[in-house]
Each structure stands twice: as structure tokens, then as C-alpha cells.
Amino acid sequence: MAAVVGCGHGRASVPHSTHAGERMRESATLAAPAMRSLQLFLPYPLPFAAREREALALPALSKILARGRVTGLGVKPWEVVLLESFGVARQRDWPLAPLSWLGEGGEAAEGYWLHADPVHLRAERDALLLLDARHFALEAEPARALVDALNAHFAPDGLRFFVPDPTRWYVRVDRVPDIATWPLREAAGRSIDALLPYGSEALVWHRRVNELQMLLHAHAVNQVRESAGQPAVNSVWFWGGGVLPAAAGSRFSGVWADHPLARGLAQAARLPCAAVPASADHWLAQSAPGEDVILLALPAAQPREALLAAEQLWFAPLLRALKRRQLSALTLVAEDGGTAARFELGAADLWKFWRRAPLPAE
């Protein structure tokens, strides 16, 4: 295995260092199965039902799902399945924030960390509806100005906010609070009344939410936004809290990801990592024997566009690699409507044309 390489933001390194000639010889050796396997995580909904896939024209994906050995993982998001794959246990929340902050290039060894993402709360009759950053634009300078105001106000409470990206904020708390939170994806588009932090210190955090809402509402950044007809960034959503956990990634050889959570997991497990290659063919040209993890977050406005791109760039080439025995095993982890499943496929499975795996959504 190559030497351990840091995986913080902007410090990508190729997980396996092999000479170009060796990679070419390895790719050309098709007589025996390559001892190289891949766990491919998809952070967007996957249509498990065959009728939905047929409507999208995804033949390679359909073969992976139909011929693969399927294991239902229950109602859980892909983030939880990824953490479990690295041996990370749940705290009061799943500790997504400290690992993600680590993947952003931050230091997460000290303190308790929460996502504190900027949101817009819209008044709807007797409720406040949460709209996440998919519904508004926020530039770096205004985001820093808002976070500076939060830090000035909440410093006496032992809170410090960080803004590595205009729409991804974090907060460090000096001590571990007795609260649990709701993930942002579960709160988005819903009334927040029943989704605020809960636990023995819930009232303290409800007070902080009220304070920061008043602070942000009166901030000059939001006055400018409202005068321009833009949604005000009038609250933050606390979620995914925890202290930095240990991660056991000894079964894996490397991680390829752009998402801060996966990059943070790689760093916590002391695994080499790099940015996601442009395609499966690029990954095959760079990878070496072992089991890699790829979190495939393709840039696309809609999930349908992401799936169509993944079909051409990833699913079809990976099937070809299995047939040519350049790849010994492929594991696809995805979710559909909140229900997660794992599909495991080897070269021999491709010839089991009679197999029709029972899928969670059918």
C-alpha cells in the first residue's frame, strides 16, 4: 500500500502510486481476474424499480441491479451506510459534522462539531417552512460577514462558527451538549416546529436559534438581499453533531471522493484519497490491486441528468471491466425513497441471465 496521504480539501493525492507502464501492463492482463474491487456509493436517489429505469434508458445500471446479489439495508441515508462501512458508530447523532469538517481541511480533534448550514425560513400561515441552499444563492463575502456576526455574538457561549464554503457552515462547541438533531435533508421543505434540537439541553439551543434568527434578520447582508428580492439567510440549521470518531478503514485501499464527508473518513482512517476521476476508465487506469471506495457525486441540476451521465461514464465501463476481468467485484450502494440497498456483482454473476434480484422498491 502507498504511504498515507492527507485528504483535506485541496490536498488530493492519487490513492495508489504505480508507474504508467505498470498500469498499462496491468490493464492489458485479462487472462486472470484482477484482485481489484470497488465500492461505489451514489449520493442521489437511484430508481430501484425496473419500470423507472426502463423509462430512463439505463441498460448497464439495470444489469447491475438485476444480476447483483442484493442486501436491503433498511431506511437509512447513504451517509449512514458510508459511516457504517468505516466502522463509525452513532453518537447522539451520526457524527457527520466533525468528519466533514476534517474533509474540508479543518482540525476536528478538539471540541464538539455541528453542521450549521445557512437556510431561509419562510412564513406559511402558522408555520415556518425551511428552504435549504438549493433555493438561494449566497456568495463568499456575505457568508463571511454573517458568520462574523454570529461569532461576535455567541463567543461568550463557547461557540465558534466556520465557513469553508458559502453554503456549508460548521460550529464548534467547547463541550458536548445533551442534544440530538434532525438532518437537514429531513427538515428541508417542512415546518421546523417539531424538528428543532431535542434532549435535556433543548431549551438552551432553542434560545440560541431564536437569538441567531433575530441577529441575521437585522443584518445588513439580509437587508440588501431583501431589497434585491432575494431570500434572506435568516437562520441556520444545526445537525449531524458529534466528536471526531475513530474510523476503521483497513479493508479499503483508498478513497476517491470530492464530498467532504468521504474525504474526512479517509483522513480519519489514514487512507490515501484523491478527487473522483472523470470516468471509470480513468479510475481503472490509475487504481491498483485492492478495494477502493468511490463516492460518485456527479455535477448535475437534476438526478435524472446525473444518472444518465453515470450510465455512460461509470456503469457501462465498470460492466465491461467485469467482463474483461479487469475488476473482480463491484458493490453499488444507493438509496431509493430513503430505503438503502447494497448490490454486489462479480464477473460470474453477469452470466446468470435467469437471475432477477428482488429489489426493495418493487
N, C-alpha and C positions, 0 to 999 in steps of 0.2 A: 504494500500500500504506500502511496505517496506520502510525503510529510504533511502534517496537519497545517492547514492554511486557514486564516481568518476569513469569516464570511459576512462581515459587516457591510453596510451599504457602501458601494463604490470600491470594494476590495475583492472583486470576483477573481477567482483563480480556477483553472481547469482542474476538476477533481482527480483526473488520472494523467500523469505525465508520461507519454510514450512518444518515441520518435516517429516522424511521419512515415518512414519506411516500414517500421514495425506495425503501425496501424494499418497500412495498406496490405501487408502480408497477412495480418490477422483477418481483415475483411475478405481477403481472397481465399481463405481456408474454409471450404464449405463441406469437406468430407465428414467432419465430426461436429456435433453440437458445440457451439461456443458456450463456455461456462460464464455466460453474461446474462443477467436478467434485469428486469426493470419493473418498478412500482410506479405507475402513472396515476397521479391524483388530479382530478378535474374539479376546480373550484367554481363550477357553474352547473346548473341543472342539466341532467342527462335524460333523454327520453327512454325509459326502460321499456315502455310498451312498443311492440313491433309496428303497430299501425302508425304510431307517431314517427318512427324512424323512416318507414317507407315513404311517408309524405315528404320527408326532408331529403330523400335520396342519399342515404349513408350506408352503402353496402359493406364497407370494411368494419365500421362500428357494429353493424348488425351481426356480422360473423363473429366478432369478438364476444358480444353478449350472448349469442345463441350457442356457440361452441364452448364457451368458457364454463368452468365449474364455479357456480355462484354461491356466495355466502351472504345471507341477509344480516346486516349489522344493526338493524333497528332504526328508530327515529333519532338520528343524530346528524349534525352538520359535518362537512368534510374536515373542518378544523379539528374536531374532536377525534375523528378517526386517525388523522395525521399525528396528533399528540400521543394517542394510544400506541401507534406503531413505533414510537420512540420511547415507550415505557414511561410516559409522563402521567402522573396521577392527578385527579381532580382535587383542588383545594375547596374553599367555599365556592369559588368559580373555577372554571378551567383557566389556568394561568396563561392566557393568550397575550396579555399586555407586556409582561416582563420579557417574554421570548420575542415578541415583535419588536420591542424597543431595542433588544440586543441585535436583532436583524437589521435595524435602522442604523446601526453603528454606535449605539449608545452603551453606557455602562449600567448594567441592571443588577449587579451583585448586591447592592445595598438597597434597603427600603422595600416598600410595597408599591406595586405599579398597577395603574388602571388605564385603559383606553379612556380618553376624554374628548371624543370626537365632536367637532362643531356641527350643530344641527339648527334647523329652523322649526320653531313651534308655531303652528297656525291655529288660531281660534276657530273652533267649529261648534257653534251652539254652546253646549255645556262641557265641552272637552277641548283639550289641546292635542292636536294631531302632529306627530313627529315626522318631519321630512329630512332625510339624510342628504349628504353632499351630492348625491346623484341629481338633486333637484335645484342646485345652485352652483355658481362659480365663486371661487374665493382665491384671490391672489396672495402671494407670499408676504408682501409688506403689510397689508391689512391684517392678515392672520397673526403676524408677529406683534402688531400693535394690540390686538385683542388679548393675546396671551400675556403680554407685558402687563396689561391692566389686571388680569387675573392673578398674576404673580405678586403684584404690589398689594393686592387686597388680601390674599389668602396666605401670605408668608407667615403671619403670626400663628396660623393653624397648622403649620408644618407641611403645607402643600406647595409643590413646585411643578409648574406646567412646562411642557416641552412641545415644540412644533417642528418636527423634521420634514413635514410636508403640509401644505396649506389645509388639507382636509383630513390629516391624520395627526391628532394631538394625543399626548400622554400626560399623566400626572403621577408624581412620586409622593408617597405619604410616608412620614417618618416612622410610623408604627402600623402594625397590622390591624385594620379595623374589623369589627364584627359585623360585616355586611355581606350580602350576596346581590348580584345584579342580573339584569336581563341583557342578552346580546343585542347589539344594535340591529341586526337583521330581523330579529323577532319584534322589535319595537317600531321599526320603520313602517310608516303608513297607519299607525294605530294611535289611539288615545294613550297618553302616558300615565294616567291616573293610577292604574293597577300595576304599573311596570317600573316604578321607582325603586331604588335600593331598599332591601329589606334585611332585617336582623335586629339585634339588640341596640345597634347604633344608627338605626334607620332615621330617626328624627334629626340627628345631627347632620346627616347627609341631605335630608330633605331641606333643612335650613340653608345648607350651602348651595343647593340647587336654586333656591329662591333668591339668595343673595347674588349669585352669578348671573341669573336672568335679569335682575334689576340693573346690575352693573353693565352687562352687554347691551341692554336696551337703550341705555343712556349714552353709550359710547359714540364718539364722533364717526367711527367707521360705519356704524349702522345708520346713523343719521344720513350719511352720504348715500349709502345703499338704498335706503327707503326713498330718498328724494329722486333717485335714478330708477325707481320702480323695481329694485331687486329685493329678494327676500332677505330679511335681517338675519344675521347669525346671532340668535337671541338665547341660545342655551348650548350646553354640552351634554353628551350622553356618556355616563360612566359605565364601563362594562369590562368583562374579561380580567378581573383583578387577581393578583397573586404575588407571591415572592418568586424569585427566579428558581425554577426546579432543576434537578439533575435530569439529563436526558441520556438514555442508553441507546446508542446507535451502532453498536458493534457489528450487527448483522449487515449493515449497509457499507458500501464502499465510497459513496459520495452523494451529494445533493446538488441538483440543478434547479434553481428557482430564482424568481425576481421578487416574489412576495416576502415581506419582512418576517412573517411567522416561520416559514420554512427555512429561511436563511438563519434566523435565530436558533432554531432547533439544531441546525448543522453546527453552529458555533458552540452551542451548549454541549453537544455530543462529541465535539472535537473532530468533526468530519470535514474533509475538503468540500468545497462547493464552488459553483460558478453560475453565471446567468444562463437562462434557458436557451439552448441552441435554436437556430432558425427552423429546424426541422428534425425529424427522426434520423434522416440520413446524416445530418451534421453530428448528431449525438453519437451515432454508430461509428463515425469516423474518428471521434475523439475519445470514446469510452474504452475501458479495458475490462478484463475479467472481474466479476464481482456483481453485487446487486446495487443498482443505483435507484435513487428516488428523484422523480421529476414532478414538480407542481406546475401544471400546464395552464397558466393564466394568459390566454391569448387576448390581445387588444381588439375589442370589437364592441360596437354600440349595442348589439343585441346578442343574446345567447345563440340564436339561430346562425348568425354570421360566424360566431366562434366555433360552433360545431362543424360548419361547412369547411372552414379553414383547417380545423383539426383533422377532418377526414382526409384531406389532400396531403397535409404536411406531416401527420403523425400516424393516424390509424392505418392507412393503406401501406405506408412504408414499413411499419412495425410488423404487419402481417407478412409482407414479403421477407422481412428479416427472419421471421419464424420459419417460413417455408424453406429458406436457404440455410437454415441452422446457424445464422449469424447471431441469433438470440435464442437462448434456451427456454426462457419463460417470460411471460408478460402478465402482470397483475394490474388491472384497472380498478380504481376506487372512485366511486361517484355517488351522487345522490339524486333523487327524483322526488320532489314534493316533500323534502325533509327526511325521506327514508333512504338510508345509505346501504350500499352493497359492494361486495368485492367480487371481481370476475378474474379467475386465474386460468391462464391459457398456456399450453406447451405446444411444441411442434406437432406431436401426435394427435392432439385434440382437433387440429384443423381438418383431419381426415374423417372425423366422426360425424359424418353428414346427417346421421339419424338423430343426433343429439339436439334437443330443444330445451334449453335450460329454463326452469320455472323462474320468472322474474318477479320481483316484489310488487311491481305496479300492474301486473296482469292477473 
